[in-house]
Amino acid sequence: ARHFALIPAAGVGARMGGQIPKQYLPLAGQPMLLHALQRFAAHARIAHTFVVVSAEDGWIDALMTPALRQRVSILRVGGPTRQDSVFNGLNALREQLADADWVLVHDAARPGVDAALIDRLLDALAQDEVGGLLALPVVDTLKRGDGASSPRSQQTVPRAGLWAAQTPQMFPYALLHRALRQAQEQGRLGEITDDASAIEMLGLRPRLVEGSPRNLKVTLAQDAALAEFFLKGPHP
Ligand code: C5P
C-alpha cells in the first residue's frame, strides 16, 4: 500500500497571540509549516503530501515553490477544529486514495519531524492492521486539579504506562475515515484532539511508537524558541 501525508494547517493559533496564524510564523528562517512540508515532500516513501488550509487562507500559495508543487497538493477545506479539518481532508481524497492506503496525519505545528522519525513509524507499522502514532513516555509527575480558578491538586495520576501523543499518526485511509465519520455521527468529534482517539472509539488499539522530544508541538510563544534550538542544531 502507498503512504500519503495529510497536514492539517487550518488553525488560527490563538494561543500564540498575534495576527498571523502560527503555522505561518517564521521559525528558524522560514514559515513554520514549511519545515514539516519539506520533510514529507522530500521523503521517498511518501507518495504525495496534502495540506489542509482554510478557504480564506492567503499565505499558502507564497510557500509553494515549483519543486514543492510536484509533491504537494493544497486542499482548501479546513474546518472549525483540527478533527474537522482532517475529516474534510479525508472526504476530499475519496477519489484519489484506496481503502488500504496509509495516511500519515501530521500537525503543521510540529516542525521538528524528520526523515528518521517518519521511517521509524513506517517500519514499526509495516505489518500492522490498525496503525499507530509517535508518542513519548510521560516523564513528569501528573496532578489532577480540582478545576477551581486557583486550583489545588486532588491527586497524583500514576504516570506508569502513560504516553504523550505526537504526530504523525498513521492509519489505513478507510479505517481513519470511518472512525472520524462515526465520531462525528455520535457528536464526539469535539471531544477528541487527535486521530488515534477516533480509532480507539472503534475499540481498536493504535500502536505506540517512540517519538522524539525534537518533535514537540509549538503551542505557546516559548515553544518556538525550543523548536528553533532543535532545528538549528546538528541533525542526528
Ligand atoms: O492548535 P493546535 O496546535 O492544537 O493545532 C494542531 C494542528 O491542527 C495545527 O497544525 C493546526 O493548524 C491544525 N488545525 C486545523 N484546523 C483547525 C485547527 C487546527 O487544521 N480548525
py3Dmol code that shows the C-alpha trace and the ligand (Angstrom):
import py3Dmol

protein = """\
ATOM      1  CA  ALA A   1       0.000   0.000   0.000  1.00  0.00           C
ATOM      2  CA  ARG A   2       1.088   3.568  -0.614  1.00  0.00           C
ATOM      3  CA  HIS A   3       1.781   6.178   2.085  1.00  0.00           C
ATOM      4  CA  PHE A   4       0.290   9.670   1.937  1.00  0.00           C
ATOM      5  CA  ALA A   5       0.852  12.610   4.270  1.00  0.00           C
ATOM      6  CA  LEU A   6      -2.058  14.828   5.352  1.00  0.00           C
ATOM      7  CA  ILE A   7      -1.079  18.029   7.152  1.00  0.00           C
ATOM      8  CA  PRO A   8      -3.881  19.947   8.881  1.00  0.00           C
ATOM      9  CA  ALA A   9      -2.803  23.601   8.758  1.00  0.00           C
ATOM     10  CA  ALA A  10      -6.091  25.439   9.086  1.00  0.00           C
ATOM     11  CA  GLY A  11      -5.740  26.619  12.669  1.00  0.00           C
ATOM     12  CA  VAL A  12      -5.671  30.217  13.779  1.00  0.00           C
ATOM     13  CA  GLY A  13      -3.104  29.647  16.547  1.00  0.00           C
ATOM     14  CA  ALA A  14      -4.821  31.928  19.039  1.00  0.00           C
ATOM     15  CA  ARG A  15      -2.615  30.762  21.921  1.00  0.00           C
ATOM     16  CA  MET A  16       0.466  32.192  20.215  1.00  0.00           C
ATOM     17  CA  GLY A  17      -1.071  35.678  20.129  1.00  0.00           C
ATOM     18  CA  GLY A  18      -0.680  37.882  17.076  1.00  0.00           C
ATOM     19  CA  GLN A  19      -2.401  38.183  13.707  1.00  0.00           C
ATOM     20  CA  ILE A  20      -0.588  35.651  11.529  1.00  0.00           C
ATOM     21  CA  PRO A  21      -1.734  32.027  12.051  1.00  0.00           C
ATOM     22  CA  LYS A  22       1.051  30.226  13.886  1.00  0.00           C
ATOM     23  CA  GLN A  23       1.797  27.748  11.084  1.00  0.00           C
ATOM     24  CA  TYR A  24       2.979  30.747   9.034  1.00  0.00           C
ATOM     25  CA  LEU A  25       5.059  32.434  11.734  1.00  0.00           C
ATOM     26  CA  PRO A  26       8.785  32.499  10.972  1.00  0.00           C
ATOM     27  CA  LEU A  27      10.742  29.735  12.683  1.00  0.00           C
ATOM     28  CA  ALA A  28      14.450  29.101  12.067  1.00  0.00           C
ATOM     29  CA  GLY A  29      14.327  31.258   8.939  1.00  0.00           C
ATOM     30  CA  GLN A  30      11.126  30.080   7.273  1.00  0.00           C
ATOM     31  CA  PRO A  31       7.386  29.772   7.905  1.00  0.00           C
ATOM     32  CA  MET A  32       6.757  27.019  10.466  1.00  0.00           C
ATOM     33  CA  LEU A  33       4.620  24.917   8.111  1.00  0.00           C
ATOM     34  CA  LEU A  34       7.420  24.706   5.552  1.00  0.00           C
ATOM     35  CA  HIS A  35       9.621  22.620   7.869  1.00  0.00           C
ATOM     36  CA  ALA A  36       7.235  19.667   8.078  1.00  0.00           C
ATOM     37  CA  LEU A  37       6.080  20.162   4.497  1.00  0.00           C
ATOM     38  CA  GLN A  38       9.620  19.836   3.159  1.00  0.00           C
ATOM     39  CA  ARG A  39      10.349  16.732   5.263  1.00  0.00           C
ATOM     40  CA  PHE A  40       7.324  14.888   3.853  1.00  0.00           C
ATOM     41  CA  ALA A  41       7.712  16.204   0.297  1.00  0.00           C
ATOM     42  CA  ALA A  42      11.344  15.060   0.228  1.00  0.00           C
ATOM     43  CA  HIS A  43      10.665  11.609   1.684  1.00  0.00           C
ATOM     44  CA  ALA A  44      10.976   8.838  -0.904  1.00  0.00           C
ATOM     45  CA  ARG A  45       8.446   6.575   0.846  1.00  0.00           C
ATOM     46  CA  ILE A  46       5.703   9.242   0.897  1.00  0.00           C
ATOM     47  CA  ALA A  47       3.787   9.086  -2.401  1.00  0.00           C
ATOM     48  CA  HIS A  48       2.239  12.551  -2.078  1.00  0.00           C
ATOM     49  CA  THR A  49       1.501  15.170   0.566  1.00  0.00           C
ATOM     50  CA  PHE A  50      -1.789  17.027   1.082  1.00  0.00           C
ATOM     51  CA  VAL A  51      -2.114  20.199   3.134  1.00  0.00           C
ATOM     52  CA  VAL A  52      -5.487  21.268   4.528  1.00  0.00           C
ATOM     53  CA  VAL A  53      -5.881  25.039   4.833  1.00  0.00           C
ATOM     54  CA  SER A  54      -8.933  27.228   5.332  1.00  0.00           C
ATOM     55  CA  ALA A  55     -10.848  28.502   2.306  1.00  0.00           C
ATOM     56  CA  GLU A  56      -9.729  32.061   3.082  1.00  0.00           C
ATOM     57  CA  ASP A  57      -6.042  31.193   3.563  1.00  0.00           C
ATOM     58  CA  GLY A  58      -3.924  33.889   1.926  1.00  0.00           C
ATOM     59  CA  TRP A  59      -0.455  32.563   2.811  1.00  0.00           C
ATOM     60  CA  ILE A  60      -0.073  29.048   1.417  1.00  0.00           C
ATOM     61  CA  ASP A  61       0.417  29.956  -2.253  1.00  0.00           C
ATOM     62  CA  ALA A  62       3.522  32.005  -1.492  1.00  0.00           C
ATOM     63  CA  LEU A  63       5.093  28.944   0.162  1.00  0.00           C
ATOM     64  CA  MET A  64       4.675  26.638  -2.793  1.00  0.00           C
ATOM     65  CA  THR A  65       7.857  26.544  -4.842  1.00  0.00           C
ATOM     66  CA  PRO A  66       7.729  24.768  -8.240  1.00  0.00           C
ATOM     67  CA  ALA A  67       9.564  21.797  -6.687  1.00  0.00           C
ATOM     68  CA  LEU A  68       7.036  21.551  -3.841  1.00  0.00           C
ATOM     69  CA  ARG A  69       4.103  21.762  -6.255  1.00  0.00           C
ATOM     70  CA  GLN A  70       5.199  18.431  -7.792  1.00  0.00           C
ATOM     71  CA  ARG A  71       4.866  16.667  -4.448  1.00  0.00           C
ATOM     72  CA  VAL A  72       2.255  18.652  -2.516  1.00  0.00           C
ATOM     73  CA  SER A  73      -1.411  19.492  -3.138  1.00  0.00           C
ATOM     74  CA  ILE A  74      -3.477  22.078  -1.274  1.00  0.00           C
ATOM     75  CA  LEU A  75      -6.972  21.231  -0.027  1.00  0.00           C
ATOM     76  CA  ARG A  76      -8.923  24.367   0.910  1.00  0.00           C
ATOM     77  CA  VAL A  77     -11.376  22.523   3.133  1.00  0.00           C
ATOM     78  CA  GLY A  78     -10.303  23.480   6.663  1.00  0.00           C
ATOM     79  CA  GLY A  79     -12.959  23.265   9.385  1.00  0.00           C
ATOM     80  CA  PRO A  80     -13.590  24.787  12.821  1.00  0.00           C
ATOM     81  CA  THR A  81     -11.427  22.231  14.692  1.00  0.00           C
ATOM     82  CA  ARG A  82      -8.368  20.131  13.842  1.00  0.00           C
ATOM     83  CA  GLN A  83     -10.501  16.998  13.566  1.00  0.00           C
ATOM     84  CA  ASP A  84     -12.945  18.743  11.231  1.00  0.00           C
ATOM     85  CA  SER A  85     -10.013  19.771   9.056  1.00  0.00           C
ATOM     86  CA  VAL A  86      -8.662  16.194   8.963  1.00  0.00           C
ATOM     87  CA  PHE A  87     -12.127  14.740   8.276  1.00  0.00           C
ATOM     88  CA  ASN A  88     -12.812  17.265   5.497  1.00  0.00           C
ATOM     89  CA  GLY A  89      -9.400  16.482   4.005  1.00  0.00           C
ATOM     90  CA  LEU A  90     -10.121  12.741   4.007  1.00  0.00           C
ATOM     91  CA  ASN A  91     -13.510  13.395   2.386  1.00  0.00           C
ATOM     92  CA  ALA A  92     -11.825  15.396  -0.357  1.00  0.00           C
ATOM     93  CA  LEU A  93      -9.473  12.462  -1.090  1.00  0.00           C
ATOM     94  CA  ARG A  94     -12.150   9.802  -1.564  1.00  0.00           C
ATOM     95  CA  GLU A  95     -11.493   9.546  -5.304  1.00  0.00           C
ATOM     96  CA  GLN A  96      -7.714   9.563  -5.042  1.00  0.00           C
ATOM     97  CA  LEU A  97      -6.927   7.181  -2.192  1.00  0.00           C
ATOM     98  CA  ALA A  98      -7.579   3.451  -1.895  1.00  0.00           C
ATOM     99  CA  ASP A  99      -9.029   1.939   1.283  1.00  0.00           C
ATOM    100  CA  ALA A 100      -5.726   0.296   2.237  1.00  0.00           C
ATOM    101  CA  ASP A 101      -3.519   3.312   1.535  1.00  0.00           C
ATOM    102  CA  TRP A 102      -1.807   4.610   4.657  1.00  0.00           C
ATOM    103  CA  VAL A 103      -2.451   8.205   5.710  1.00  0.00           C
ATOM    104  CA  LEU A 104       0.096   9.923   7.956  1.00  0.00           C
ATOM    105  CA  VAL A 105      -1.630  12.856   9.653  1.00  0.00           C
ATOM    106  CA  HIS A 106       0.914  15.392  10.894  1.00  0.00           C
ATOM    107  CA  ASP A 107       0.404  18.729  12.652  1.00  0.00           C
ATOM    108  CA  ALA A 108       1.829  21.761  10.880  1.00  0.00           C
ATOM    109  CA  ALA A 109       2.714  22.896  14.400  1.00  0.00           C
ATOM    110  CA  ARG A 110       5.330  20.095  14.753  1.00  0.00           C
ATOM    111  CA  PRO A 111       8.215  21.438  12.647  1.00  0.00           C
ATOM    112  CA  GLY A 112      10.786  19.042  14.155  1.00  0.00           C
ATOM    113  CA  VAL A 113       9.662  15.883  12.371  1.00  0.00           C
ATOM    114  CA  ASP A 114      12.434  14.376  10.249  1.00  0.00           C
ATOM    115  CA  ALA A 115      13.031  11.522   7.812  1.00  0.00           C
ATOM    116  CA  ALA A 116      14.309   9.151  10.514  1.00  0.00           C
ATOM    117  CA  LEU A 117      11.147   9.583  12.615  1.00  0.00           C
ATOM    118  CA  ILE A 118       8.937   9.027   9.565  1.00  0.00           C
ATOM    119  CA  ASP A 119      10.943   5.878   8.736  1.00  0.00           C
ATOM    120  CA  ARG A 120      10.624   4.642  12.320  1.00  0.00           C
ATOM    121  CA  LEU A 121       6.826   4.930  12.160  1.00  0.00           C
ATOM    122  CA  LEU A 122       6.592   3.328   8.707  1.00  0.00           C
ATOM    123  CA  ASP A 123       8.856   0.438   9.719  1.00  0.00           C
ATOM    124  CA  ALA A 124       7.061  -0.182  13.018  1.00  0.00           C
ATOM    125  CA  LEU A 125       3.640  -0.313  11.332  1.00  0.00           C
ATOM    126  CA  ALA A 126       4.531  -2.083   8.094  1.00  0.00           C
ATOM    127  CA  GLN A 127       2.782  -5.324   9.173  1.00  0.00           C
ATOM    128  CA  ASP A 128       0.198  -3.660  11.412  1.00  0.00           C
ATOM    129  CA  GLU A 129      -3.537  -3.896  10.750  1.00  0.00           C
ATOM    130  CA  VAL A 130      -4.619  -0.964  12.907  1.00  0.00           C
ATOM    131  CA  GLY A 131      -1.899   1.665  12.630  1.00  0.00           C
ATOM    132  CA  GLY A 132      -0.419   3.865  15.300  1.00  0.00           C
ATOM    133  CA  LEU A 133       1.339   7.027  16.281  1.00  0.00           C
ATOM    134  CA  LEU A 134       4.555   8.526  17.535  1.00  0.00           C
ATOM    135  CA  ALA A 135       4.416   9.202  21.274  1.00  0.00           C
ATOM    136  CA  LEU A 136       6.730   9.704  24.237  1.00  0.00           C
ATOM    137  CA  PRO A 137       6.544   8.097  27.674  1.00  0.00           C
ATOM    138  CA  VAL A 138       5.463  10.735  30.213  1.00  0.00           C
ATOM    139  CA  VAL A 139       8.324  11.816  32.486  1.00  0.00           C
ATOM    140  CA  ASP A 140       6.576  14.397  34.681  1.00  0.00           C
ATOM    141  CA  THR A 141       4.622  13.601  37.836  1.00  0.00           C
ATOM    142  CA  LEU A 142       0.983  14.242  36.941  1.00  0.00           C
ATOM    143  CA  LYS A 143      -1.547  16.017  39.163  1.00  0.00           C
ATOM    144  CA  ARG A 144      -5.315  16.192  38.760  1.00  0.00           C
ATOM    145  CA  GLY A 145      -6.501  19.713  39.600  1.00  0.00           C
ATOM    146  CA  ASP A 146      -9.850  20.371  41.236  1.00  0.00           C
ATOM    147  CA  GLY A 147     -10.990  22.742  38.496  1.00  0.00           C
ATOM    148  CA  ALA A 148     -11.037  25.840  40.698  1.00  0.00           C
ATOM    149  CA  SER A 149      -9.756  29.158  39.304  1.00  0.00           C
ATOM    150  CA  SER A 150      -6.880  28.883  41.759  1.00  0.00           C
ATOM    151  CA  PRO A 151      -6.641  25.095  41.629  1.00  0.00           C
ATOM    152  CA  ARG A 152      -5.397  22.637  44.219  1.00  0.00           C
ATOM    153  CA  SER A 153      -4.169  19.164  43.450  1.00  0.00           C
ATOM    154  CA  GLN A 154      -6.723  16.467  44.187  1.00  0.00           C
ATOM    155  CA  GLN A 155      -4.465  13.555  43.493  1.00  0.00           C
ATOM    156  CA  THR A 156      -1.437  12.282  41.638  1.00  0.00           C
ATOM    157  CA  VAL A 157      -2.146  10.317  38.467  1.00  0.00           C
ATOM    158  CA  PRO A 158       0.306   7.400  38.168  1.00  0.00           C
ATOM    159  CA  ARG A 159       2.388   8.043  35.075  1.00  0.00           C
ATOM    160  CA  ALA A 160       3.355   4.408  34.525  1.00  0.00           C
ATOM    161  CA  GLY A 161       2.072   3.373  31.125  1.00  0.00           C
ATOM    162  CA  LEU A 162       1.148   6.945  30.114  1.00  0.00           C
ATOM    163  CA  TRP A 163       2.378   8.365  26.827  1.00  0.00           C
ATOM    164  CA  ALA A 164       2.183  11.869  25.365  1.00  0.00           C
ATOM    165  CA  ALA A 165       0.835  11.660  21.804  1.00  0.00           C
ATOM    166  CA  GLN A 166       2.758  13.207  18.938  1.00  0.00           C
ATOM    167  CA  THR A 167       2.233  13.095  15.186  1.00  0.00           C
ATOM    168  CA  PRO A 168       2.493  11.663  12.560  1.00  0.00           C
ATOM    169  CA  GLN A 169      -0.407   9.356  13.327  1.00  0.00           C
ATOM    170  CA  MET A 170      -0.720   6.684  10.665  1.00  0.00           C
ATOM    171  CA  PHE A 171      -3.812   4.682   9.780  1.00  0.00           C
ATOM    172  CA  PRO A 172      -5.329   2.997   6.709  1.00  0.00           C
ATOM    173  CA  TYR A 173      -7.414   5.534   4.795  1.00  0.00           C
ATOM    174  CA  ALA A 174     -10.756   3.717   5.057  1.00  0.00           C
ATOM    175  CA  LEU A 175     -10.317   2.942   8.762  1.00  0.00           C
ATOM    176  CA  LEU A 176      -9.469   6.525   9.724  1.00  0.00           C
ATOM    177  CA  HIS A 177     -12.267   7.883   7.552  1.00  0.00           C
ATOM    178  CA  ARG A 178     -14.777   5.520   9.169  1.00  0.00           C
ATOM    179  CA  ALA A 179     -13.504   6.327  12.667  1.00  0.00           C
ATOM    180  CA  LEU A 180     -13.890  10.080  12.179  1.00  0.00           C
ATOM    181  CA  ARG A 181     -17.273   9.706  10.460  1.00  0.00           C
ATOM    182  CA  GLN A 182     -18.527   7.645  13.384  1.00  0.00           C
ATOM    183  CA  ALA A 183     -17.172  10.160  15.902  1.00  0.00           C
ATOM    184  CA  GLN A 184     -18.955  12.913  14.005  1.00  0.00           C
ATOM    185  CA  GLU A 185     -22.243  10.977  13.815  1.00  0.00           C
ATOM    186  CA  GLN A 186     -22.054  10.374  17.565  1.00  0.00           C
ATOM    187  CA  GLY A 187     -21.366  14.058  18.155  1.00  0.00           C
ATOM    188  CA  ARG A 188     -17.976  13.189  19.667  1.00  0.00           C
ATOM    189  CA  LEU A 189     -15.697  14.876  17.131  1.00  0.00           C
ATOM    190  CA  GLY A 190     -15.401  17.825  19.503  1.00  0.00           C
ATOM    191  CA  GLU A 191     -14.050  15.760  22.385  1.00  0.00           C
ATOM    192  CA  ILE A 192     -11.104  14.258  20.520  1.00  0.00           C
ATOM    193  CA  THR A 193      -7.852  16.090  19.869  1.00  0.00           C
ATOM    194  CA  ASP A 194      -6.024  13.556  17.738  1.00  0.00           C
ATOM    195  CA  ASP A 195      -6.673  10.870  15.149  1.00  0.00           C
ATOM    196  CA  ALA A 196      -5.816   7.913  17.359  1.00  0.00           C
ATOM    197  CA  SER A 197      -8.660   8.732  19.776  1.00  0.00           C
ATOM    198  CA  ALA A 198     -11.197   8.217  16.985  1.00  0.00           C
ATOM    199  CA  ILE A 199      -9.635   4.805  16.263  1.00  0.00           C
ATOM    200  CA  GLU A 200      -9.801   3.948  19.990  1.00  0.00           C
ATOM    201  CA  MET A 201     -13.533   4.783  19.951  1.00  0.00           C
ATOM    202  CA  LEU A 202     -13.944   1.900  17.484  1.00  0.00           C
ATOM    203  CA  GLY A 203     -12.453  -0.401  20.116  1.00  0.00           C
ATOM    204  CA  LEU A 204      -9.115  -0.695  18.336  1.00  0.00           C
ATOM    205  CA  ARG A 205      -5.667  -0.125  19.854  1.00  0.00           C
ATOM    206  CA  PRO A 206      -3.247   2.074  17.894  1.00  0.00           C
ATOM    207  CA  ARG A 207       0.387   1.044  18.299  1.00  0.00           C
ATOM    208  CA  LEU A 208       2.598   3.438  20.284  1.00  0.00           C
ATOM    209  CA  VAL A 209       5.922   4.060  18.539  1.00  0.00           C
ATOM    210  CA  GLU A 210       8.596   6.037  20.375  1.00  0.00           C
ATOM    211  CA  GLY A 211       8.815   9.602  19.053  1.00  0.00           C
ATOM    212  CA  SER A 212      11.318  12.304  19.955  1.00  0.00           C
ATOM    213  CA  PRO A 213      11.488  15.451  22.113  1.00  0.00           C
ATOM    214  CA  ARG A 214      12.632  17.224  18.922  1.00  0.00           C
ATOM    215  CA  ASN A 215       9.152  16.603  17.525  1.00  0.00           C
ATOM    216  CA  LEU A 216       7.494  18.968  20.020  1.00  0.00           C
ATOM    217  CA  LYS A 217       4.301  20.863  19.223  1.00  0.00           C
ATOM    218  CA  VAL A 218       4.632  24.619  19.074  1.00  0.00           C
ATOM    219  CA  THR A 219       1.611  25.888  21.003  1.00  0.00           C
ATOM    220  CA  LEU A 220       2.870  28.842  23.028  1.00  0.00           C
ATOM    221  CA  ALA A 221       5.398  31.502  22.093  1.00  0.00           C
ATOM    222  CA  GLN A 222       8.118  29.943  24.270  1.00  0.00           C
ATOM    223  CA  ASP A 223       7.812  26.606  22.443  1.00  0.00           C
ATOM    224  CA  ALA A 224       9.066  28.337  19.299  1.00  0.00           C
ATOM    225  CA  ALA A 225      12.433  29.078  20.917  1.00  0.00           C
ATOM    226  CA  LEU A 226      12.904  25.407  21.835  1.00  0.00           C
ATOM    227  CA  ALA A 227      11.827  24.260  18.376  1.00  0.00           C
ATOM    228  CA  GLU A 228      14.385  26.620  16.823  1.00  0.00           C
ATOM    229  CA  PHE A 229      17.072  25.286  19.131  1.00  0.00           C
ATOM    230  CA  PHE A 230      16.438  21.766  17.824  1.00  0.00           C
ATOM    231  CA  LEU A 231      16.060  22.832  14.187  1.00  0.00           C
ATOM    232  CA  LYS A 232      19.307  24.799  14.169  1.00  0.00           C
ATOM    233  CA  GLY A 233      21.265  22.118  15.988  1.00  0.00           C
ATOM    234  CA  PRO A 234      23.006  19.135  14.405  1.00  0.00           C
ATOM    235  CA  HIS A 235      20.581  16.708  12.779  1.00  0.00           C
ATOM    236  CA  PRO A 236      21.147  13.182  14.076  1.00  0.00           C
TER     237      PRO A 236
END
"""
ligand_1 = """\
21
C5P
O -3.928 24.436 17.674
P -3.217 23.123 17.639
O -1.739 23.255 17.793
O -3.798 22.079 18.529
O -3.457 22.582 16.158
C -2.872 21.379 15.722
C -2.847 21.360 14.198
O -4.187 21.349 13.676
C -2.162 22.593 13.594
O -1.362 22.149 12.524
C -3.318 23.442 13.146
O -3.011 24.283 12.040
C -4.338 22.402 12.752
N -5.725 22.895 12.805
C -6.536 22.794 11.675
N -7.828 23.281 11.709
C -8.311 23.860 12.824
C -7.492 23.933 13.991
C -6.212 23.435 13.959
O -6.102 22.270 10.657
N -9.544 24.339 12.802
"""
view = py3Dmol.view(width=600, height=400)
view.addModel(protein, "pdb")
view.setStyle({"model": 0}, {"cartoon": {"style": "trace"}})
view.addModel(ligand_1, "xyz")
view.setStyle({"model": 1}, {"stick": {}})
view.zoomTo()
view.show()
